[in-house]
């Protein structure tokens, strides 16, 4: 059985009776950065959520680190950075939000120990927000909020980082800083699955591009090969509101 971080085979997903994904197959290898591309409504976010077990699938198989999704329990091996717009935190501080990322690796109702607190401080420093650790999340800029969400995903020392539109709503200089951060994580051996609308500053990091069009895989290979054929997009599909299942790392 493959121990690749992600293997998806013949996956189909419908939401609210509307087909979203059709016969999708792709994988993420160890230490590989895979960009998930496509136009609005192509199914990128739905695919990520299906991989993480947040939405059900009609047909097909998903395995994480060689284990079928239904039996997978090692969620600390996966760091998930959702779309920033989906995260609503009011008075929560940076430190509290990052600490919530440790829930997948400790027992419920137990306090975070000394080593855990040190790890929280370490990842906050790594994303460059040590001076903001006790600030409220809502008072940070968009780029700073994105770095907090990355820190929360990193606190359990995952082997796979899954990011959904990490550059949405942030300026070009912040995008470059986020790309540099992911590049340093990649250098440490971490694999990544990243949903992108445009590749821009992230392009040098991408090992492989998977392009969705109307819920199907239209390209799986080099980013340059996709770019050579142009950036075709499809009209937006019917909007479907998603209700996420709560996971320890969300």
C-alpha positions as CSV (number, residue, x, y, z in Angstrom):
1,X,0.0,0.0,0.0
2,X,1.3,3.5,-0.9
3,X,2.5,5.7,1.9
4,X,2.1,8.8,-0.1
5,X,0.5,11.6,1.9
6,X,-2.5,11.8,-0.4
7,X,-3.9,9.3,-3.0
8,X,-7.3,10.0,-4.6
9,X,-8.8,7.5,-7.0
10,X,-12.0,8.0,-9.2
11,X,-13.6,10.4,-6.7
12,X,-17.0,11.9,-7.3
13,X,-18.8,14.3,-5.0
14,X,-22.3,15.9,-5.2
15,X,-23.5,18.6,-2.8
16,X,-27.2,19.5,-2.5
17,X,-27.9,17.2,-5.5
18,X,-25.4,19.1,-7.7
19,X,-22.4,17.2,-9.1
20,X,-19.2,19.0,-8.1
21,X,-16.4,16.5,-8.7
22,X,-16.4,13.8,-11.4
23,X,-14.0,10.9,-11.5
24,X,-11.1,12.8,-10.0
25,X,-7.7,11.0,-9.5
26,X,-4.5,12.5,-8.2
27,X,-1.8,12.1,-5.6
28,X,0.7,14.1,-3.5
29,X,4.1,12.4,-3.0
30,X,6.4,12.8,0.1
31,X,8.0,16.2,0.1
32,X,6.1,17.4,-3.0
33,X,4.3,20.7,-3.4
34,X,1.2,20.2,-5.6
35,X,-0.9,23.2,-6.7
36,X,-4.6,22.7,-7.2
37,X,-5.7,25.2,-9.9
38,X,-8.9,26.0,-11.8
39,X,-11.5,28.6,-12.3
40,X,-14.2,29.7,-9.9
41,X,-16.6,26.8,-9.4
42,X,-14.2,24.2,-10.7
43,X,-14.3,22.2,-7.4
44,X,-10.9,23.0,-5.8
45,X,-12.2,23.7,-2.3
46,X,-14.6,20.8,-2.4
47,X,-11.8,18.5,-3.4
48,X,-9.7,19.6,-0.5
49,X,-12.6,19.2,1.9
50,X,-13.3,15.8,0.6
51,X,-9.7,14.7,1.0
52,X,-9.9,15.9,4.7
53,X,-13.2,14.1,5.3
54,X,-15.1,17.4,5.7
55,X,-17.6,16.5,2.9
56,X,-18.8,13.0,1.9
57,X,-18.1,11.5,-1.5
58,X,-20.4,9.4,-3.6
59,X,-17.8,7.2,-5.2
60,X,-14.1,6.6,-5.2
61,X,-11.3,6.1,-2.7
62,X,-9.1,8.5,-0.6
63,X,-6.1,7.4,1.4
64,X,-3.9,9.5,3.7
65,X,-0.4,8.2,4.4
66,X,-1.4,4.8,3.2
67,X,-4.5,4.6,5.3
68,X,-8.1,4.7,3.9
69,X,-9.8,8.0,4.9
70,X,-12.5,6.2,7.0
71,X,-9.8,4.6,9.2
72,X,-7.4,7.5,9.3
73,X,-6.8,8.9,12.8
74,X,-3.4,10.5,12.7
75,X,-4.7,14.1,12.1
76,X,-1.7,15.6,13.7
77,X,0.2,14.6,10.6
78,X,-1.9,17.1,8.5
79,X,-1.9,20.8,9.0
80,X,-5.0,22.5,7.5
81,X,-5.1,26.2,6.6
82,X,-8.7,27.0,5.5
83,X,-9.8,30.1,3.6
84,X,-9.3,33.0,6.0
85,X,-12.8,34.3,5.3
86,X,-14.2,31.1,6.9
87,X,-12.5,31.7,10.2
88,X,-14.4,33.9,12.7
89,X,-12.6,34.7,15.9
90,X,-13.5,37.7,18.0
91,X,-11.5,38.1,21.2
92,X,-9.3,35.1,20.6
93,X,-5.6,36.0,20.8
94,X,-2.9,34.8,18.5
95,X,-1.4,32.5,21.1
96,X,-4.9,31.0,21.9
97,X,-5.7,30.4,18.3
98,X,-2.3,28.7,17.6
99,X,-2.6,26.6,20.7
100,X,-5.9,25.2,19.4
101,X,-3.8,23.4,16.8
102,X,-2.5,21.1,19.5
103,X,-5.9,19.5,20.2
104,X,-5.3,16.8,17.6
105,X,-2.2,15.6,19.5
106,X,-3.4,15.7,23.2
107,X,-6.2,14.4,25.2
108,X,-9.4,16.4,25.6
109,X,-9.7,18.6,28.7
110,X,-6.0,18.4,29.4
111,X,-3.9,21.6,29.8
112,X,-1.1,22.4,27.4
113,X,2.2,21.3,29.0
114,X,5.5,23.2,29.1
115,X,6.8,21.6,25.9
116,X,3.5,22.4,24.1
117,X,3.6,26.0,25.2
118,X,7.2,26.2,23.9
119,X,6.2,24.8,20.6
120,X,3.4,27.3,20.3
121,X,5.8,30.2,20.9
122,X,8.3,28.6,18.4
123,X,5.8,28.5,15.5
124,X,4.5,32.0,16.3
125,X,8.1,33.2,16.1
126,X,8.7,31.3,12.9
127,X,5.9,33.1,11.1
128,X,7.3,36.4,12.4
129,X,4.5,37.3,14.8
130,X,6.3,36.9,18.2
131,X,5.5,40.5,19.1
132,X,1.8,39.9,18.3
133,X,1.3,36.7,20.3
134,X,-1.1,38.3,22.8
135,X,-2.9,40.5,20.3
136,X,-6.5,39.7,19.3
137,X,-6.7,37.9,16.0
138,X,-9.4,40.3,14.6
139,X,-7.1,43.3,15.0
140,X,-4.4,41.9,12.7
141,X,-4.0,42.7,9.1
142,X,-5.1,40.1,6.5
143,X,-1.5,38.9,5.9
144,X,-0.9,38.6,9.6
145,X,-4.1,36.6,10.1
146,X,-3.0,34.2,7.3
147,X,0.4,33.7,9.1
148,X,-1.5,32.9,12.3
149,X,-3.5,30.2,10.5
150,X,-0.3,28.7,9.1
151,X,1.2,28.7,12.6
152,X,-1.8,26.9,14.0
153,X,-1.5,24.3,11.2
154,X,2.3,23.9,11.9
155,X,2.1,23.5,15.7
156,X,1.6,19.7,15.6
157,X,4.7,19.3,13.3
158,X,2.7,17.9,10.4
159,X,4.1,16.0,7.4
160,X,1.5,17.5,5.0
161,X,0.3,21.1,4.8
162,X,-3.0,21.7,3.1
163,X,-3.8,25.4,2.3
164,X,-7.0,26.7,0.7
165,X,-6.4,30.0,-1.2
166,X,-3.6,31.3,1.2
167,X,-3.0,34.4,-0.9
168,X,-6.7,35.6,-1.1
169,X,-7.0,39.2,0.0
170,X,-3.3,39.9,0.7
171,X,-1.0,42.2,-1.1
172,X,1.9,41.1,-3.3
173,X,4.7,41.6,-0.7
174,X,2.7,39.5,1.8
175,X,2.2,36.8,-0.8
176,X,6.0,36.7,-1.2
177,X,6.5,36.4,2.5
178,X,4.0,33.6,2.7
179,X,5.6,31.8,-0.2
180,X,9.0,32.2,1.4
181,X,7.6,30.6,4.6
182,X,6.2,27.6,2.7
183,X,9.5,27.3,0.8
184,X,11.4,27.0,4.1
185,X,8.9,24.3,5.2
186,X,9.4,22.5,1.9
187,X,13.1,22.6,2.5
188,X,12.5,20.8,5.8
189,X,10.8,18.0,3.9
190,X,7.1,18.9,4.3
191,X,4.7,18.1,1.5
192,X,2.0,20.6,0.6
193,X,-1.3,20.7,-1.3
194,X,-2.2,24.3,-2.1
195,X,-5.3,25.7,-3.7
196,X,-4.5,28.7,-5.8
197,X,-6.4,30.9,-8.1
198,X,-3.3,32.4,-9.7
199,X,0.2,30.9,-9.2
200,X,2.2,34.2,-9.3
201,X,4.9,34.3,-6.6
202,X,4.2,30.6,-5.7
203,X,5.2,29.3,-9.1
204,X,8.9,28.5,-8.3
205,X,7.8,26.2,-5.5
206,X,5.4,24.1,-7.4
207,X,6.5,20.6,-8.3
208,X,3.2,19.6,-10.0
209,X,0.0,21.3,-11.0
210,X,-3.4,19.6,-10.9
211,X,-6.0,21.7,-12.9
212,X,-9.7,21.2,-12.4
213,X,-12.2,22.1,-15.0
214,X,-16.0,21.5,-14.5
215,X,-15.1,19.1,-11.7
216,X,-12.7,17.0,-13.7
217,X,-8.9,16.8,-13.9
218,X,-8.0,18.7,-17.0
219,X,-4.2,18.6,-16.4
220,X,-1.9,16.8,-14.0
221,X,1.8,17.6,-14.6
222,X,4.3,20.5,-15.0
223,X,3.0,24.0,-14.3
224,X,4.9,25.2,-17.4
225,X,3.0,22.7,-19.6
226,X,-0.3,24.0,-18.3
227,X,0.8,27.6,-18.8
228,X,1.9,26.9,-22.3
229,X,-1.7,26.0,-23.2
230,X,-3.1,29.1,-21.6
231,X,-5.2,29.7,-18.5
232,X,-8.6,28.5,-19.6
233,X,-11.4,28.9,-17.0
234,X,-15.0,27.9,-17.0
235,X,-18.0,29.9,-16.0
236,X,-18.8,29.7,-12.2
237,X,-20.8,26.7,-11.2
238,X,-24.0,27.0,-9.1
239,X,-23.0,28.1,-5.6
240,X,-23.4,25.5,-2.9
241,X,-23.1,26.4,0.8
242,X,-21.0,23.9,2.7
243,X,-21.3,23.0,6.4
244,X,-18.0,21.7,7.7
245,X,-17.7,18.8,10.1
246,X,-15.7,19.9,13.1
247,X,-12.2,18.3,13.3
248,X,-9.6,18.8,16.0
249,X,-7.4,20.8,13.6
250,X,-10.0,23.2,12.2
